[in-house]
Amino acid sequence: MTETVEKLSCQELVELVTDYLEDALSPEEKARFEAHIEPCEGCRTYLHQIKTTIELVGRVTPEDLTPDAEATLLGAFRNWHSR
């Protein structure tokens, strides 16, 4: 008996990317994620951009930011998080 795996849409991939990078997906979800990312150039690009963003943001210390930059980043995060 062959098991049918439901394909992941690009929108679903975007919603799962953080869990994927944190290795928090179930084995089944990880397989669906990786099956989608292989042929989908747009999602591979998105994944690369998110990885790069996380890497760069991880290098920034509070001392590196001006008060205005800190307020802007915090505001952007709050707006994104409340969606």
mmCIF file of the N, C-alpha and C atoms, coordinates in Angstrom:
data_MODEL
# 
_entry.id   MODEL 
# 
loop_
_atom_site.group_PDB 
_atom_site.id 
_atom_site.type_symbol 
_atom_site.label_atom_id 
_atom_site.label_alt_id 
_atom_site.label_comp_id 
_atom_site.label_asym_id 
_atom_site.label_entity_id 
_atom_site.label_seq_id 
_atom_site.pdbx_PDB_ins_code 
_atom_site.Cartn_x 
_atom_site.Cartn_y 
_atom_site.Cartn_z 
_atom_site.occupancy 
_atom_site.B_iso_or_equiv 
_atom_site.pdbx_formal_charge 
_atom_site.auth_seq_id 
_atom_site.auth_comp_id 
_atom_site.auth_asym_id 
_atom_site.auth_atom_id 
_atom_site.pdbx_PDB_model_num 
ATOM 1   N N  . MET A 1 1  ? 0.841  -1.176 0.000  1.00 0.00 ? 1  MET A N  1 
ATOM 2   C CA . MET A 1 1  ? 0.000  0.000  0.000  1.00 0.00 ? 1  MET A CA 1 
ATOM 3   C C  . MET A 1 1  ? 0.888  1.240  0.000  1.00 0.00 ? 1  MET A C  1 
ATOM 4   N N  . THR A 1 2  ? 0.618  2.172  -0.907 1.00 0.00 ? 2  THR A N  1 
ATOM 5   C CA . THR A 1 2  ? 1.403  3.395  -1.029 1.00 0.00 ? 2  THR A CA 1 
ATOM 6   C C  . THR A 1 2  ? 0.711  4.520  -0.276 1.00 0.00 ? 2  THR A C  1 
ATOM 7   N N  . GLU A 1 3  ? 1.467  5.225  0.531  1.00 0.00 ? 3  GLU A N  1 
ATOM 8   C CA . GLU A 1 3  ? 0.925  6.346  1.298  1.00 0.00 ? 3  GLU A CA 1 
ATOM 9   C C  . GLU A 1 3  ? 1.021  7.613  0.458  1.00 0.00 ? 3  GLU A C  1 
ATOM 10  N N  . THR A 1 4  ? -0.081 8.349  0.363  1.00 0.00 ? 4  THR A N  1 
ATOM 11  C CA . THR A 1 4  ? -0.099 9.602  -0.376 1.00 0.00 ? 4  THR A CA 1 
ATOM 12  C C  . THR A 1 4  ? 0.266  10.735 0.573  1.00 0.00 ? 4  THR A C  1 
ATOM 13  N N  . VAL A 1 5  ? 1.251  11.511 0.181  1.00 0.00 ? 5  VAL A N  1 
ATOM 14  C CA . VAL A 1 5  ? 1.685  12.640 0.995  1.00 0.00 ? 5  VAL A CA 1 
ATOM 15  C C  . VAL A 1 5  ? 1.094  13.906 0.395  1.00 0.00 ? 5  VAL A C  1 
ATOM 16  N N  . GLU A 1 6  ? 0.374  14.651 1.223  1.00 0.00 ? 6  GLU A N  1 
ATOM 17  C CA . GLU A 1 6  ? -0.219 15.901 0.758  1.00 0.00 ? 6  GLU A CA 1 
ATOM 18  C C  . GLU A 1 6  ? 0.883  16.918 0.523  1.00 0.00 ? 6  GLU A C  1 
ATOM 19  N N  . LYS A 1 7  ? 0.849  17.534 -0.662 1.00 0.00 ? 7  LYS A N  1 
ATOM 20  C CA . LYS A 1 7  ? 1.868  18.523 -1.005 1.00 0.00 ? 7  LYS A CA 1 
ATOM 21  C C  . LYS A 1 7  ? 1.667  19.793 -0.198 1.00 0.00 ? 7  LYS A C  1 
ATOM 22  N N  . LEU A 1 8  ? 2.766  20.447 0.070  1.00 0.00 ? 8  LEU A N  1 
ATOM 23  C CA . LEU A 1 8  ? 2.779  21.705 0.809  1.00 0.00 ? 8  LEU A CA 1 
ATOM 24  C C  . LEU A 1 8  ? 2.683  22.858 -0.185 1.00 0.00 ? 8  LEU A C  1 
ATOM 25  N N  . SER A 1 9  ? 1.861  23.852 0.120  1.00 0.00 ? 9  SER A N  1 
ATOM 26  C CA . SER A 1 9  ? 1.805  25.048 -0.725 1.00 0.00 ? 9  SER A CA 1 
ATOM 27  C C  . SER A 1 9  ? 2.921  26.002 -0.304 1.00 0.00 ? 9  SER A C  1 
ATOM 28  N N  . CYS A 1 10 ? 3.192  26.983 -1.135 1.00 0.00 ? 10 CYS A N  1 
ATOM 29  C CA . CYS A 1 10 ? 4.208  27.983 -0.794 1.00 0.00 ? 10 CYS A CA 1 
ATOM 30  C C  . CYS A 1 10 ? 3.816  28.723 0.488  1.00 0.00 ? 10 CYS A C  1 
ATOM 31  N N  . GLN A 1 11 ? 2.539  29.058 0.634  1.00 0.00 ? 11 GLN A N  1 
ATOM 32  C CA . GLN A 1 11 ? 2.074  29.761 1.835  1.00 0.00 ? 11 GLN A CA 1 
ATOM 33  C C  . GLN A 1 11 ? 2.288  28.904 3.079  1.00 0.00 ? 11 GLN A C  1 
ATOM 34  N N  . GLU A 1 12 ? 1.995  27.621 2.990  1.00 0.00 ? 12 GLU A N  1 
ATOM 35  C CA . GLU A 1 12 ? 2.212  26.729 4.127  1.00 0.00 ? 12 GLU A CA 1 
ATOM 36  C C  . GLU A 1 12 ? 3.696  26.653 4.472  1.00 0.00 ? 12 GLU A C  1 
ATOM 37  N N  . LEU A 1 13 ? 4.541  26.612 3.454  1.00 0.00 ? 13 LEU A N  1 
ATOM 38  C CA . LEU A 1 13 ? 5.978  26.572 3.691  1.00 0.00 ? 13 LEU A CA 1 
ATOM 39  C C  . LEU A 1 13 ? 6.430  27.811 4.456  1.00 0.00 ? 13 LEU A C  1 
ATOM 40  N N  . VAL A 1 14 ? 5.949  28.979 4.036  1.00 0.00 ? 14 VAL A N  1 
ATOM 41  C CA . VAL A 1 14 ? 6.311  30.229 4.712  1.00 0.00 ? 14 VAL A CA 1 
ATOM 42  C C  . VAL A 1 14 ? 5.923  30.155 6.189  1.00 0.00 ? 14 VAL A C  1 
ATOM 43  N N  . GLU A 1 15 ? 4.759  29.586 6.474  1.00 0.00 ? 15 GLU A N  1 
ATOM 44  C CA . GLU A 1 15 ? 4.295  29.477 7.855  1.00 0.00 ? 15 GLU A CA 1 
ATOM 45  C C  . GLU A 1 15 ? 5.126  28.492 8.673  1.00 0.00 ? 15 GLU A C  1 
ATOM 46  N N  . LEU A 1 16 ? 5.775  27.542 8.012  1.00 0.00 ? 16 LEU A N  1 
ATOM 47  C CA . LEU A 1 16 ? 6.545  26.506 8.716  1.00 0.00 ? 16 LEU A CA 1 
ATOM 48  C C  . LEU A 1 16 ? 8.049  26.756 8.749  1.00 0.00 ? 16 LEU A C  1 
ATOM 49  N N  . VAL A 1 17 ? 8.521  27.794 8.079  1.00 0.00 ? 17 VAL A N  1 
ATOM 50  C CA . VAL A 1 17 ? 9.966  27.964 7.907  1.00 0.00 ? 17 VAL A CA 1 
ATOM 51  C C  . VAL A 1 17 ? 10.698 28.100 9.245  1.00 0.00 ? 17 VAL A C  1 
ATOM 52  N N  . THR A 1 18 ? 10.138 28.812 10.201 1.00 0.00 ? 18 THR A N  1 
ATOM 53  C CA . THR A 1 18 ? 10.807 28.963 11.499 1.00 0.00 ? 18 THR A CA 1 
ATOM 54  C C  . THR A 1 18 ? 10.918 27.618 12.207 1.00 0.00 ? 18 THR A C  1 
ATOM 55  N N  . ASP A 1 19 ? 9.829  26.862 12.213 1.00 0.00 ? 19 ASP A N  1 
ATOM 56  C CA . ASP A 1 19 ? 9.875  25.537 12.837 1.00 0.00 ? 19 ASP A CA 1 
ATOM 57  C C  . ASP A 1 19 ? 10.878 24.632 12.128 1.00 0.00 ? 19 ASP A C  1 
ATOM 58  N N  . TYR A 1 20 ? 10.970 24.748 10.811 1.00 0.00 ? 20 TYR A N  1 
ATOM 59  C CA . TYR A 1 20 ? 11.945 23.954 10.062 1.00 0.00 ? 20 TYR A CA 1 
ATOM 60  C C  . TYR A 1 20 ? 13.366 24.303 10.501 1.00 0.00 ? 20 TYR A C  1 
ATOM 61  N N  . LEU A 1 21 ? 13.656 25.588 10.573 1.00 0.00 ? 21 LEU A N  1 
ATOM 62  C CA . LEU A 1 21 ? 15.008 26.019 10.941 1.00 0.00 ? 21 LEU A CA 1 
ATOM 63  C C  . LEU A 1 21 ? 15.347 25.675 12.387 1.00 0.00 ? 21 LEU A C  1 
ATOM 64  N N  . GLU A 1 22 ? 14.330 25.575 13.235 1.00 0.00 ? 22 GLU A N  1 
ATOM 65  C CA . GLU A 1 22 ? 14.546 25.206 14.638 1.00 0.00 ? 22 GLU A CA 1 
ATOM 66  C C  . GLU A 1 22 ? 14.438 23.699 14.846 1.00 0.00 ? 22 GLU A C  1 
ATOM 67  N N  . ASP A 1 23 ? 14.309 22.954 13.763 1.00 0.00 ? 23 ASP A N  1 
ATOM 68  C CA . ASP A 1 23 ? 14.182 21.491 13.791 1.00 0.00 ? 23 ASP A CA 1 
ATOM 69  C C  . ASP A 1 23 ? 13.019 21.054 14.683 1.00 0.00 ? 23 ASP A C  1 
ATOM 70  N N  . ALA A 1 24 ? 11.900 21.786 14.563 1.00 0.00 ? 24 ALA A N  1 
ATOM 71  C CA . ALA A 1 24 ? 10.739 21.519 15.402 1.00 0.00 ? 24 ALA A CA 1 
ATOM 72  C C  . ALA A 1 24 ? 9.589  20.858 14.633 1.00 0.00 ? 24 ALA A C  1 
ATOM 73  N N  . LEU A 1 25 ? 9.809  20.497 13.379 1.00 0.00 ? 25 LEU A N  1 
ATOM 74  C CA . LEU A 1 25 ? 8.765  19.832 12.602 1.00 0.00 ? 25 LEU A CA 1 
ATOM 75  C C  . LEU A 1 25 ? 8.789  18.332 12.861 1.00 0.00 ? 25 LEU A C  1 
ATOM 76  N N  . SER A 1 26 ? 7.621  17.730 12.751 1.00 0.00 ? 26 SER A N  1 
ATOM 77  C CA . SER A 1 26 ? 7.564  16.269 12.820 1.00 0.00 ? 26 SER A CA 1 
ATOM 78  C C  . SER A 1 26 ? 8.304  15.714 11.599 1.00 0.00 ? 26 SER A C  1 
ATOM 79  N N  . PRO A 1 27 ? 8.708  14.470 11.653 1.00 0.00 ? 27 PRO A N  1 
ATOM 80  C CA . PRO A 1 27 ? 9.383  13.884 10.487 1.00 0.00 ? 27 PRO A CA 1 
ATOM 81  C C  . PRO A 1 27 ? 8.537  13.981 9.209  1.00 0.00 ? 27 PRO A C  1 
ATOM 82  N N  . GLU A 1 28 ? 7.226  13.824 9.342  1.00 0.00 ? 28 GLU A N  1 
ATOM 83  C CA . GLU A 1 28 ? 6.341  13.905 8.181  1.00 0.00 ? 28 GLU A CA 1 
ATOM 84  C C  . GLU A 1 28 ? 6.311  15.323 7.617  1.00 0.00 ? 28 GLU A C  1 
ATOM 85  N N  . GLU A 1 29 ? 6.176  16.321 8.497  1.00 0.00 ? 29 GLU A N  1 
ATOM 86  C CA . GLU A 1 29 ? 6.147  17.711 8.046  1.00 0.00 ? 29 GLU A CA 1 
ATOM 87  C C  . GLU A 1 29 ? 7.491  18.116 7.446  1.00 0.00 ? 29 GLU A C  1 
ATOM 88  N N  . LYS A 1 30 ? 8.582  17.645 8.042  1.00 0.00 ? 30 LYS A N  1 
ATOM 89  C CA . LYS A 1 30 ? 9.908  17.951 7.504  1.00 0.00 ? 30 LYS A CA 1 
ATOM 90  C C  . LYS A 1 30 ? 10.056 17.369 6.100  1.00 0.00 ? 30 LYS A C  1 
ATOM 91  N N  . ALA A 1 31 ? 9.565  16.161 5.903  1.00 0.00 ? 31 ALA A N  1 
ATOM 92  C CA . ALA A 1 31 ? 9.634  15.531 4.580  1.00 0.00 ? 31 ALA A CA 1 
ATOM 93  C C  . ALA A 1 31 ? 8.806  16.323 3.568  1.00 0.00 ? 31 ALA A C  1 
ATOM 94  N N  . ARG A 1 32 ? 7.621  16.775 3.961  1.00 0.00 ? 32 ARG A N  1 
ATOM 95  C CA . ARG A 1 32 ? 6.781  17.589 3.069  1.00 0.00 ? 32 ARG A CA 1 
ATOM 96  C C  . ARG A 1 32 ? 7.482  18.902 2.740  1.00 0.00 ? 32 ARG A C  1 
ATOM 97  N N  . PHE A 1 33 ? 8.090  19.529 3.754  1.00 0.00 ? 33 PHE A N  1 
ATOM 98  C CA . PHE A 1 33 ? 8.805  20.792 3.566  1.00 0.00 ? 33 PHE A CA 1 
ATOM 99  C C  . PHE A 1 33 ? 9.932  20.603 2.556  1.00 0.00 ? 33 PHE A C  1 
ATOM 100 N N  . GLU A 1 34 ? 10.747 19.584 2.770  1.00 0.00 ? 34 GLU A N  1 
ATOM 101 C CA . GLU A 1 34 ? 11.900 19.348 1.903  1.00 0.00 ? 34 GLU A CA 1 
ATOM 102 C C  . GLU A 1 34 ? 11.486 18.908 0.500  1.00 0.00 ? 34 GLU A C  1 
ATOM 103 N N  . ALA A 1 35 ? 10.367 18.187 0.389  1.00 0.00 ? 35 ALA A N  1 
ATOM 104 C CA . ALA A 1 35 ? 9.871  17.801 -0.936 1.00 0.00 ? 35 ALA A CA 1 
ATOM 105 C C  . ALA A 1 35 ? 9.406  19.030 -1.716 1.00 0.00 ? 35 ALA A C  1 
ATOM 106 N N  . HIS A 1 36 ? 8.882  20.019 -1.013 1.00 0.00 ? 36 HIS A N  1 
ATOM 107 C CA . HIS A 1 36 ? 8.438  21.251 -1.678 1.00 0.00 ? 36 HIS A CA 1 
ATOM 108 C C  . HIS A 1 36 ? 9.628  22.126 -2.061 1.00 0.00 ? 36 HIS A C  1 
ATOM 109 N N  . ILE A 1 37 ? 10.575 22.264 -1.166 1.00 0.00 ? 37 ILE A N  1 
ATOM 110 C CA . ILE A 1 37 ? 11.677 23.217 -1.362 1.00 0.00 ? 37 ILE A CA 1 
ATOM 111 C C  . ILE A 1 37 ? 12.597 22.797 -2.512 1.00 0.00 ? 37 ILE A C  1 
ATOM 112 N N  . GLU A 1 38 ? 12.715 21.501 -2.735 1.00 0.00 ? 38 GLU A N  1 
ATOM 113 C CA . GLU A 1 38 ? 13.644 21.025 -3.774 1.00 0.00 ? 38 GLU A CA 1 
ATOM 114 C C  . GLU A 1 38 ? 13.326 21.590 -5.163 1.00 0.00 ? 38 GLU A C  1 
ATOM 115 N N  . PRO A 1 39 ? 12.089 21.482 -5.651 1.00 0.00 ? 39 PRO A N  1 
ATOM 116 C CA . PRO A 1 39 ? 11.822 22.013 -6.992 1.00 0.00 ? 39 PRO A CA 1 
ATOM 117 C C  . PRO A 1 39 ? 11.373 23.477 -7.025 1.00 0.00 ? 39 PRO A C  1 
ATOM 118 N N  . CYS A 1 40 ? 11.097 24.079 -5.871 1.00 0.00 ? 40 CYS A N  1 
ATOM 119 C CA . CYS A 1 40 ? 10.516 25.428 -5.844 1.00 0.00 ? 40 CYS A CA 1 
ATOM 120 C C  . CYS A 1 40 ? 11.599 26.487 -5.603 1.00 0.00 ? 40 CYS A C  1 
ATOM 121 N N  . GLU A 1 41 ? 12.042 27.105 -6.676 1.00 0.00 ? 41 GLU A N  1 
ATOM 122 C CA . GLU A 1 41 ? 13.122 28.092 -6.581 1.00 0.00 ? 41 GLU A CA 1 
ATOM 123 C C  . GLU A 1 41 ? 12.743 29.276 -5.694 1.00 0.00 ? 41 GLU A C  1 
ATOM 124 N N  . GLY A 1 42 ? 11.506 29.738 -5.792 1.00 0.00 ? 42 GLY A N  1 
ATOM 125 C CA . GLY A 1 42 ? 11.066 30.871 -4.980 1.00 0.00 ? 42 GLY A CA 1 
ATOM 126 C C  . GLY A 1 42 ? 11.151 30.571 -3.494 1.00 0.00 ? 42 GLY A C  1 
ATOM 127 N N  . CYS A 1 43 ? 10.736 29.391 -3.095 1.00 0.00 ? 43 CYS A N  1 
ATOM 128 C CA . CYS A 1 43 ? 10.784 29.022 -1.677 1.00 0.00 ? 43 CYS A CA 1 
ATOM 129 C C  . CYS A 1 43 ? 12.215 28.752 -1.213 1.00 0.00 ? 43 CYS A C  1 
ATOM 130 N N  . ARG A 1 44 ? 13.051 28.220 -2.106 1.00 0.00 ? 44 ARG A N  1 
ATOM 131 C CA . ARG A 1 44 ? 14.474 28.059 -1.746 1.00 0.00 ? 44 ARG A CA 1 
ATOM 132 C C  . ARG A 1 44 ? 15.099 29.423 -1.498 1.00 0.00 ? 44 ARG A C  1 
ATOM 133 N N  . THR A 1 45 ? 14.764 30.389 -2.347 1.00 0.00 ? 45 THR A N  1 
ATOM 134 C CA . THR A 1 45 ? 15.275 31.754 -2.172 1.00 0.00 ? 45 THR A CA 1 
ATOM 135 C C  . THR A 1 45 ? 14.782 32.332 -0.856 1.00 0.00 ? 45 THR A C  1 
ATOM 136 N N  . TYR A 1 46 ? 13.501 32.150 -0.556 1.00 0.00 ? 46 TYR A N  1 
ATOM 137 C CA . TYR A 1 46 ? 12.927 32.650 0.697  1.00 0.00 ? 46 TYR A CA 1 
ATOM 138 C C  . TYR A 1 46 ? 13.641 32.028 1.899  1.00 0.00 ? 46 TYR A C  1 
ATOM 139 N N  . LEU A 1 47 ? 13.841 30.717 1.868  1.00 0.00 ? 47 LEU A N  1 
ATOM 140 C CA . LEU A 1 47 ? 14.529 30.030 2.963  1.00 0.00 ? 47 LEU A CA 1 
ATOM 141 C C  . LEU A 1 47 ? 15.937 30.590 3.140  1.00 0.00 ? 47 LEU A C  1 
ATOM 142 N N  . HIS A 1 48 ? 16.643 30.803 2.041  1.00 0.00 ? 48 HIS A N  1 
ATOM 143 C CA . HIS A 1 48 ? 17.993 31.371 2.105  1.00 0.00 ? 48 HIS A CA 1 
ATOM 144 C C  . HIS A 1 48 ? 17.958 32.773 2.716  1.00 0.00 ? 48 HIS A C  1 
ATOM 145 N N  . GLN A 1 49 ? 16.982 33.588 2.317  1.00 0.00 ? 49 GLN A N  1 
ATOM 146 C CA . GLN A 1 49 ? 16.864 34.947 2.859  1.00 0.00 ? 49 GLN A CA 1 
ATOM 147 C C  . GLN A 1 49 ? 16.601 34.921 4.359  1.00 0.00 ? 49 GLN A C  1 
ATOM 148 N N  . ILE A 1 50 ? 15.741 34.027 4.808  1.00 0.00 ? 50 ILE A N  1 
ATOM 149 C CA . ILE A 1 50 ? 15.440 33.925 6.240  1.00 0.00 ? 50 ILE A CA 1 
ATOM 150 C C  . ILE A 1 50 ? 16.679 33.476 7.005  1.00 0.00 ? 50 ILE A C  1 
ATOM 151 N N  . LYS A 1 51 ? 17.398 32.486 6.492  1.00 0.00 ? 51 LYS A N  1 
ATOM 152 C CA . LYS A 1 51 ? 18.632 32.034 7.149  1.00 0.00 ? 51 LYS A CA 1 
ATOM 153 C C  . LYS A 1 51 ? 19.638 33.176 7.251  1.00 0.00 ? 51 LYS A C  1 
ATOM 154 N N  . THR A 1 52 ? 19.799 33.932 6.174  1.00 0.00 ? 52 THR A N  1 
ATOM 155 C CA . THR A 1 52 ? 20.732 35.062 6.163  1.00 0.00 ? 52 THR A CA 1 
ATOM 156 C C  . THR A 1 52 ? 20.299 36.128 7.156  1.00 0.00 ? 52 THR A C  1 
ATOM 157 N N  . THR A 1 53 ? 19.011 36.430 7.192  1.00 0.00 ? 53 THR A N  1 
ATOM 158 C CA . THR A 1 53 ? 18.487 37.430 8.128  1.00 0.00 ? 53 THR A CA 1 
ATOM 159 C C  . THR A 1 53 ? 18.754 37.015 9.567  1.00 0.00 ? 53 THR A C  1 
ATOM 160 N N  . ILE A 1 54 ? 18.479 35.762 9.889  1.00 0.00 ? 54 ILE A N  1 
ATOM 161 C CA . ILE A 1 54 ? 18.710 35.271 11.251 1.00 0.00 ? 54 ILE A CA 1 
ATOM 162 C C  . ILE A 1 54 ? 20.187 35.375 11.609 1.00 0.00 ? 54 ILE A C  1 
ATOM 163 N N  . GLU A 1 55 ? 21.044 34.998 10.674 1.00 0.00 ? 55 GLU A N  1 
ATOM 164 C CA . GLU A 1 55 ? 22.488 35.072 10.916 1.00 0.00 ? 55 GLU A CA 1 
ATOM 165 C C  . GLU A 1 55 ? 22.932 36.510 11.174 1.00 0.00 ? 55 GLU A C  1 
ATOM 166 N N  . LEU A 1 56 ? 22.463 37.437 10.345 1.00 0.00 ? 56 LEU A N  1 
ATOM 167 C CA . LEU A 1 56 ? 22.877 38.835 10.486 1.00 0.00 ? 56 LEU A CA 1 
ATOM 168 C C  . LEU A 1 56 ? 22.303 39.478 11.742 1.00 0.00 ? 56 LEU A C  1 
ATOM 169 N N  . VAL A 1 57 ? 21.052 39.217 12.023 1.00 0.00 ? 57 VAL A N  1 
ATOM 170 C CA . VAL A 1 57 ? 20.426 39.795 13.212 1.00 0.00 ? 57 VAL A CA 1 
ATOM 171 C C  . VAL A 1 57 ? 21.091 39.251 14.472 1.00 0.00 ? 57 VAL A C  1 
ATOM 172 N N  . GLY A 1 58 ? 21.525 38.009 14.422 1.00 0.00 ? 58 GLY A N  1 
ATOM 173 C CA . GLY A 1 58 ? 22.197 37.419 15.573 1.00 0.00 ? 58 GLY A CA 1 
ATOM 174 C C  . GLY A 1 58 ? 23.518 38.091 15.906 1.00 0.00 ? 58 GLY A C  1 
ATOM 175 N N  . ARG A 1 59 ? 24.058 38.831 14.970 1.00 0.00 ? 59 ARG A N  1 
ATOM 176 C CA . ARG A 1 59 ? 25.329 39.530 15.192 1.00 0.00 ? 59 ARG A CA 1 
ATOM 177 C C  . ARG A 1 59 ? 25.142 40.916 15.811 1.00 0.00 ? 59 ARG A C  1 
ATOM 178 N N  . VAL A 1 60 ? 23.924 41.441 15.770 1.00 0.00 ? 60 VAL A N  1 
ATOM 179 C CA . VAL A 1 60 ? 23.658 42.797 16.258 1.00 0.00 ? 60 VAL A CA 1 
ATOM 180 C C  . VAL A 1 60 ? 23.487 42.764 17.770 1.00 0.00 ? 60 VAL A C  1 
ATOM 181 N N  . THR A 1 61 ? 24.183 43.654 18.446 1.00 0.00 ? 61 THR A N  1 
ATOM 182 C CA . THR A 1 61 ? 24.016 43.791 19.890 1.00 0.00 ? 61 THR A CA 1 
ATOM 183 C C  . THR A 1 61 ? 23.235 45.073 20.164 1.00 0.00 ? 61 THR A C  1 
ATOM 184 N N  . PRO A 1 62 ? 22.613 45.190 21.322 1.00 0.00 ? 62 PRO A N  1 
ATOM 185 C CA . PRO A 1 62 ? 21.885 46.422 21.642 1.00 0.00 ? 62 PRO A CA 1 
ATOM 186 C C  . PRO A 1 62 ? 22.761 47.668 21.525 1.00 0.00 ? 62 PRO A C  1 
ATOM 187 N N  . GLU A 1 63 ? 24.033 47.528 21.810 1.00 0.00 ? 63 GLU A N  1 
ATOM 188 C CA . GLU A 1 63 ? 24.945 48.668 21.726 1.00 0.00 ? 63 GLU A CA 1 
ATOM 189 C C  . GLU A 1 63 ? 25.163 49.126 20.286 1.00 0.00 ? 63 GLU A C  1 
ATOM 190 N N  . ASP A 1 64 ? 24.902 48.243 19.325 1.00 0.00 ? 64 ASP A N  1 
ATOM 191 C CA . ASP A 1 64 ? 25.076 48.576 17.911 1.00 0.00 ? 64 ASP A CA 1 
ATOM 192 C C  . ASP A 1 64 ? 23.954 49.460 17.371 1.00 0.00 ? 64 ASP A C  1 
ATOM 193 N N  . LEU A 1 65 ? 22.843 49.530 18.083 1.00 0.00 ? 65 LEU A N  1 
ATOM 194 C CA . LEU A 1 65 ? 21.664 50.230 17.584 1.00 0.00 ? 65 LEU A CA 1 
ATOM 195 C C  . LEU A 1 65 ? 21.516 51.622 18.179 1.00 0.00 ? 65 LEU A C  1 
ATOM 196 N N  . THR A 1 66 ? 21.099 52.548 17.337 1.00 0.00 ? 66 THR A N  1 
ATOM 197 C CA . THR A 1 66 ? 20.700 53.858 17.853 1.00 0.00 ? 66 THR A CA 1 
ATOM 198 C C  . THR A 1 66 ? 19.321 53.671 18.489 1.00 0.00 ? 66 THR A C  1 
ATOM 199 N N  . PRO A 1 67 ? 18.918 54.577 19.366 1.00 0.00 ? 67 PRO A N  1 
ATOM 200 C CA . PRO A 1 67 ? 17.574 54.456 19.953 1.00 0.00 ? 67 PRO A CA 1 
ATOM 201 C C  . PRO A 1 67 ? 16.468 54.413 18.888 1.00 0.00 ? 67 PRO A C  1 
ATOM 202 N N  . ASP A 1 68 ? 16.616 55.214 17.826 1.00 0.00 ? 68 ASP A N  1 
ATOM 203 C CA . ASP A 1 68 ? 15.606 55.200 16.758 1.00 0.00 ? 68 ASP A CA 1 
ATOM 204 C C  . ASP A 1 68 ? 15.566 53.849 16.040 1.00 0.00 ? 68 ASP A C  1 
ATOM 205 N N  . ALA A 1 69 ? 16.723 53.288 15.763 1.00 0.00 ? 69 ALA A N  1 
ATOM 206 C CA . ALA A 1 69 ? 16.782 51.990 15.086 1.00 0.00 ? 69 ALA A CA 1 
ATOM 207 C C  . ALA A 1 69 ? 16.172 50.902 15.967 1.00 0.00 ? 69 ALA A C  1 
ATOM 208 N N  . GLU A 1 70 ? 16.458 50.953 17.249 1.00 0.00 ? 70 GLU A N  1 
ATOM 209 C CA . GLU A 1 70 ? 15.894 49.968 18.174 1.00 0.00 ? 70 GLU A CA 1 
ATOM 210 C C  . GLU A 1 70 ? 14.370 50.076 18.205 1.00 0.00 ? 70 GLU A C  1 
ATOM 211 N N  . ALA A 1 71 ? 13.856 51.302 18.287 1.00 0.00 ? 71 ALA A N  1 
ATOM 212 C CA . ALA A 1 71 ? 12.406 51.512 18.311 1.00 0.00 ? 71 ALA A CA 1 
ATOM 213 C C  . ALA A 1 71 ? 11.759 51.019 17.016 1.00 0.00 ? 71 ALA A C  1 
ATOM 214 N N  . THR A 1 72 ? 12.409 51.271 15.898 1.00 0.00 ? 72 THR A N  1 
ATOM 215 C CA . THR A 1 72 ? 11.878 50.827 14.604 1.00 0.00 ? 72 THR A CA 1 
ATOM 216 C C  . THR A 1 72 ? 11.825 49.306 14.528 1.00 0.00 ? 72 THR A C  1 
ATOM 217 N N  . LEU A 1 73 ? 12.893 48.651 14.945 1.00 0.00 ? 73 LEU A N  1 
ATOM 218 C CA . LEU A 1 73 ? 12.923 47.189 14.917 1.00 0.00 ? 73 LEU A CA 1 
ATOM 219 C C  . LEU A 1 73 ? 11.886 46.586 15.854 1.00 0.00 ? 73 LEU A C  1 
ATOM 220 N N  . LEU A 1 74 ? 11.783 47.133 17.059 1.00 0.00 ? 74 LEU A N  1 
ATOM 221 C CA . LEU A 1 74 ? 10.798 46.615 18.006 1.00 0.00 ? 74 LEU A CA 1 
ATOM 222 C C  . LEU A 1 74 ? 9.380  46.820 17.488 1.00 0.00 ? 74 LEU A C  1 
ATOM 223 N N  . GLY A 1 75 ? 9.129  47.983 16.895 1.00 0.00 ? 75 GLY A N  1 
ATOM 224 C CA . GLY A 1 75 ? 7.809  48.247 16.322 1.00 0.00 ? 75 GLY A CA 1 
ATOM 225 C C  . GLY A 1 75 ? 7.477  47.296 15.188 1.00 0.00 ? 75 GLY A C  1 
ATOM 226 N N  . ALA A 1 76 ? 8.453  47.044 14.331 1.00 0.00 ? 76 ALA A N  1 
ATOM 227 C CA . ALA A 1 76 ? 8.239  46.120 13.214 1.00 0.00 ? 76 ALA A CA 1 
ATOM 228 C C  . ALA A 1 76 ? 7.947  44.717 13.729 1.00 0.00 ? 76 ALA A C  1 
ATOM 229 N N  . PHE A 1 77 ? 8.669  44.294 14.737 1.00 0.00 ? 77 PHE A N  1 
ATOM 230 C CA . PHE A 1 77 ? 8.440  42.966 15.302 1.00 0.00 ? 77 PHE A CA 1 
ATOM 231 C C  . PHE A 1 77 ? 7.056  42.881 15.930 1.00 0.00 ? 77 PHE A C  1 
ATOM 232 N N  . ARG A 1 78 ? 6.684  43.894 16.691 1.00 0.00 ? 78 ARG A N  1 
ATOM 233 C CA . ARG A 1 78 ? 5.364  43.878 17.330 1.00 0.00 ? 78 ARG A CA 1 
ATOM 234 C C  . ARG A 1 78 ? 4.253  43.839 16.285 1.00 0.00 ? 78 ARG A C  1 
ATOM 235 N N  . ASN A 1 79 ? 4.400  44.621 15.222 1.00 0.00 ? 79 ASN A N  1 
ATOM 236 C CA . ASN A 1 79 ? 3.384  44.625 14.163 1.00 0.00 ? 79 ASN A CA 1 
ATOM 237 C C  . ASN A 1 79 ? 3.306  43.276 13.468 1.00 0.00 ? 79 ASN A C  1 
ATOM 238 N N  . TRP A 1 80 ? 4.457  42.679 13.198 1.00 0.00 ? 80 TRP A N  1 
ATOM 239 C CA . TRP A 1 80 ? 4.485  41.376 12.538 1.00 0.00 ? 80 TRP A CA 1 
ATOM 240 C C  . TRP A 1 80 ? 3.902  40.309 13.451 1.00 0.00 ? 80 TRP A C  1 
ATOM 241 N N  . HIS A 1 81 ? 4.277  40.342 14.714 1.00 0.00 ? 81 HIS A N  1 
ATOM 242 C CA . HIS A 1 81 ? 3.869  39.316 15.667 1.00 0.00 ? 81 HIS A CA 1 
ATOM 243 C C  . HIS A 1 81 ? 2.366  39.357 15.932 1.00 0.00 ? 81 HIS A C  1 
ATOM 244 N N  . SER A 1 82 ? 1.754  40.530 15.838 1.00 0.00 ? 82 SER A N  1 
ATOM 245 C CA . SER A 1 82 ? 0.326  40.660 16.140 1.00 0.00 ? 82 SER A CA 1 
ATOM 246 C C  . SER A 1 82 ? -0.571 40.245 14.979 1.00 0.00 ? 82 SER A C  1 
ATOM 247 N N  . ARG A 1 83 ? -0.006 39.898 13.845 1.00 0.00 ? 83 ARG A N  1 
ATOM 248 C CA . ARG A 1 83 ? -0.819 39.490 12.676 1.00 0.00 ? 83 ARG A CA 1 
ATOM 249 C C  . ARG A 1 83 ? -1.472 38.165 12.876 1.00 0.00 ? 83 ARG A C  1 
# 
